[in-house]
Amino acid sequence: MATIIDYSQLKQIIVDFTVQGVERFLKERPGLEFYAFAFDCNAEYAEIMMTL
């Protein structure tokens, strides 16, 4: 049986994860200047991590 992926929901999960991660990073390091981040993706294991 095939798994149906709701890409709209998946996109929202990734956006929420990103916003929460950046907000937490900035709260924990108020003296640092934040200018960029990147997604570190591992397609083999379906992992998405943020690099700040």
Distance bins in CASP14 RR format, pairs under 12 A and 6 or more apart:
PFRMAT RR
TARGET T0000
AUTHOR 0000-0000-0000
RMODE 2
METHOD distances of the structure
MODEL  1
3 10 0 0 0 0 0 1 0 0 0 0 0
3 46 0 0 0 0 0 1 0 0 0 0 0
4 10 0 0 0 0 0 1 0 0 0 0 0
5 11 0 0 0 0 0 1 0 0 0 0 0
5 13 0 0 0 0 0 1 0 0 0 0 0
5 46 0 0 0 0 0 1 0 0 0 0 0
6 12 0 0 0 0 1 0 0 0 0 0 0
6 13 0 0 0 0 1 0 0 0 0 0 0
7 13 0 0 0 0 0 1 0 0 0 0 0
7 14 0 0 0 0 0 1 0 0 0 0 0
8 14 0 0 0 0 0 1 0 0 0 0 0
8 15 0 0 0 0 0 1 0 0 0 0 0
9 15 0 0 0 0 0 1 0 0 0 0 0
9 16 0 0 0 0 0 1 0 0 0 0 0
10 16 0 0 0 0 0 1 0 0 0 0 0
10 17 0 0 0 0 0 1 0 0 0 0 0
10 46 0 0 0 0 0 1 0 0 0 0 0
10 48 0 0 0 0 1 0 0 0 0 0 0
11 17 0 0 0 0 0 1 0 0 0 0 0
11 18 0 0 0 0 0 1 0 0 0 0 0
11 48 0 0 0 0 0 1 0 0 0 0 0
12 18 0 0 0 0 0 1 0 0 0 0 0
12 19 0 0 0 0 0 1 0 0 0 0 0
13 19 0 0 0 0 0 1 0 0 0 0 0
13 20 0 0 0 0 0 1 0 0 0 0 0
13 48 0 0 0 0 1 0 0 0 0 0 0
14 20 0 0 0 0 0 1 0 0 0 0 0
14 21 0 0 0 0 0 1 0 0 0 0 0
14 39 0 0 0 0 1 0 0 0 0 0 0
14 41 0 0 0 0 0 1 0 0 0 0 0
14 46 0 0 0 0 0 1 0 0 0 0 0
14 47 0 0 0 0 0 1 0 0 0 0 0
14 48 1 0 0 1 0 0 0 0 0 0 0
14 49 0 0 0 0 0 1 0 0 0 0 0
14 50 0 0 0 0 1 0 0 0 0 0 0
15 21 0 0 0 0 0 1 0 0 0 0 0
15 22 0 0 0 0 0 1 0 0 0 0 0
15 39 0 0 0 0 0 1 0 0 0 0 0
15 48 0 0 0 0 0 1 0 0 0 0 0
15 50 0 0 0 0 0 1 0 0 0 0 0
16 22 0 0 0 0 0 1 0 0 0 0 0
16 23 0 0 0 0 0 1 0 0 0 0 0
17 23 0 0 0 0 0 1 0 0 0 0 0
17 24 0 0 0 0 0 1 0 0 0 0 0
17 37 0 0 0 0 0 1 0 0 0 0 0
17 39 0 0 0 0 1 0 0 0 0 0 0
17 47 0 0 0 0 0 1 0 0 0 0 0
17 48 1 0 0 1 0 0 0 0 0 0 0
17 49 0 0 0 0 1 0 0 0 0 0 0
17 50 1 0 0 1 0 0 0 0 0 0 0
18 24 0 0 0 0 0 1 0 0 0 0 0
18 25 0 0 0 0 0 1 0 0 0 0 0
18 37 1 0 0 1 0 0 0 0 0 0 0
18 38 0 0 0 0 0 1 0 0 0 0 0
18 39 0 0 0 0 1 0 0 0 0 0 0
18 48 0 0 0 0 1 0 0 0 0 0 0
18 49 0 0 0 0 0 1 0 0 0 0 0
18 50 1 0 0 1 0 0 0 0 0 0 0
18 51 0 0 0 0 0 1 0 0 0 0 0
18 52 0 0 0 0 0 1 0 0 0 0 0
19 25 0 0 0 0 0 1 0 0 0 0 0
19 26 0 0 0 0 0 1 0 0 0 0 0
19 37 0 0 0 0 0 1 0 0 0 0 0
19 50 0 0 0 0 0 1 0 0 0 0 0
20 26 0 0 0 0 0 1 0 0 0 0 0
20 27 0 0 0 0 0 1 0 0 0 0 0
20 50 0 0 0 0 1 0 0 0 0 0 0
21 27 0 0 0 0 1 0 0 0 0 0 0
21 28 0 0 0 0 1 0 0 0 0 0 0
21 29 0 0 0 0 0 1 0 0 0 0 0
21 34 0 0 0 0 0 1 0 0 0 0 0
21 37 0 0 0 0 1 0 0 0 0 0 0
21 39 0 0 0 0 0 1 0 0 0 0 0
21 48 0 0 0 0 0 1 0 0 0 0 0
21 49 0 0 0 0 0 1 0 0 0 0 0
21 50 1 0 0 1 0 0 0 0 0 0 0
21 51 0 0 0 0 0 1 0 0 0 0 0
21 52 1 0 0 1 0 0 0 0 0 0 0
22 28 0 0 0 0 0 1 0 0 0 0 0
22 29 0 0 0 0 0 1 0 0 0 0 0
22 32 0 0 0 0 0 1 0 0 0 0 0
22 34 1 0 0 1 0 0 0 0 0 0 0
22 35 0 0 0 0 0 1 0 0 0 0 0
22 36 0 0 0 0 0 1 0 0 0 0 0
22 37 1 0 0 1 0 0 0 0 0 0 0
22 38 0 0 0 0 0 1 0 0 0 0 0
22 50 1 0 0 1 0 0 0 0 0 0 0
22 51 0 0 0 0 0 1 0 0 0 0 0
22 52 1 0 0 1 0 0 0 0 0 0 0
23 29 0 0 0 0 0 1 0 0 0 0 0
23 30 0 0 0 0 0 1 0 0 0 0 0
23 34 0 0 0 0 0 1 0 0 0 0 0
23 37 0 0 0 0 0 1 0 0 0 0 0
23 50 0 0 0 0 0 1 0 0 0 0 0
23 52 0 0 0 0 0 1 0 0 0 0 0
24 30 0 0 0 0 0 1 0 0 0 0 0
24 34 0 0 0 0 0 1 0 0 0 0 0
24 50 0 0 0 0 0 1 0 0 0 0 0
24 52 0 0 0 0 1 0 0 0 0 0 0
25 31 0 0 0 0 0 1 0 0 0 0 0
25 32 0 0 0 0 1 0 0 0 0 0 0
25 33 0 0 0 0 0 1 0 0 0 0 0
25 34 1 0 0 1 0 0 0 0 0 0 0
25 35 0 0 0 0 0 1 0 0 0 0 0
25 36 0 0 0 0 0 1 0 0 0 0 0
25 37 0 0 0 0 1 0 0 0 0 0 0
25 50 0 0 0 0 1 0 0 0 0 0 0
25 51 0 0 0 0 0 1 0 0 0 0 0
25 52 1 0 1 0 0 0 0 0 0 0 0
26 32 1 0 0 1 0 0 0 0 0 0 0
26 33 0 0 0 0 1 0 0 0 0 0 0
26 34 1 0 1 0 0 0 0 0 0 0 0
26 35 0 0 0 0 0 1 0 0 0 0 0
26 37 0 0 0 0 0 1 0 0 0 0 0
26 52 0 0 0 0 1 0 0 0 0 0 0
27 34 0 0 0 0 0 1 0 0 0 0 0
28 34 0 0 0 0 0 1 0 0 0 0 0
28 52 0 0 0 0 0 1 0 0 0 0 0
29 52 0 0 0 0 1 0 0 0 0 0 0
32 52 0 0 0 0 1 0 0 0 0 0 0
33 52 0 0 0 0 0 1 0 0 0 0 0
34 50 0 0 0 0 0 1 0 0 0 0 0
34 52 1 0 0 1 0 0 0 0 0 0 0
35 52 0 0 0 0 1 0 0 0 0 0 0
36 50 0 0 0 0 0 1 0 0 0 0 0
36 51 0 0 0 0 1 0 0 0 0 0 0
36 52 0 0 0 0 1 0 0 0 0 0 0
37 48 0 0 0 0 0 1 0 0 0 0 0
37 49 0 0 0 0 0 1 0 0 0 0 0
37 50 1 0 1 0 0 0 0 0 0 0 0
37 51 1 0 0 1 0 0 0 0 0 0 0
37 52 1 0 1 0 0 0 0 0 0 0 0
38 48 0 0 0 0 0 1 0 0 0 0 0
38 49 0 0 0 0 1 0 0 0 0 0 0
38 50 1 0 0 1 0 0 0 0 0 0 0
38 51 1 0 1 0 0 0 0 0 0 0 0
38 52 0 0 0 0 1 0 0 0 0 0 0
39 47 0 0 0 0 0 1 0 0 0 0 0
39 48 1 0 1 0 0 0 0 0 0 0 0
39 49 1 0 0 1 0 0 0 0 0 0 0
39 50 1 0 0 1 0 0 0 0 0 0 0
39 51 1 0 0 1 0 0 0 0 0 0 0
39 52 0 0 0 0 0 1 0 0 0 0 0
40 47 0 0 0 0 1 0 0 0 0 0 0
40 48 1 0 0 1 0 0 0 0 0 0 0
40 49 1 0 1 0 0 0 0 0 0 0 0
40 50 1 0 0 1 0 0 0 0 0 0 0
40 51 1 0 1 0 0 0 0 0 0 0 0
40 52 0 0 0 0 0 1 0 0 0 0 0
41 47 1 0 0 1 0 0 0 0 0 0 0
41 48 1 0 1 0 0 0 0 0 0 0 0
41 49 1 0 0 1 0 0 0 0 0 0 0
41 50 0 0 0 0 0 1 0 0 0 0 0
41 51 0 0 0 0 0 1 0 0 0 0 0
42 48 1 0 0 1 0 0 0 0 0 0 0
42 49 1 0 0 1 0 0 0 0 0 0 0
END
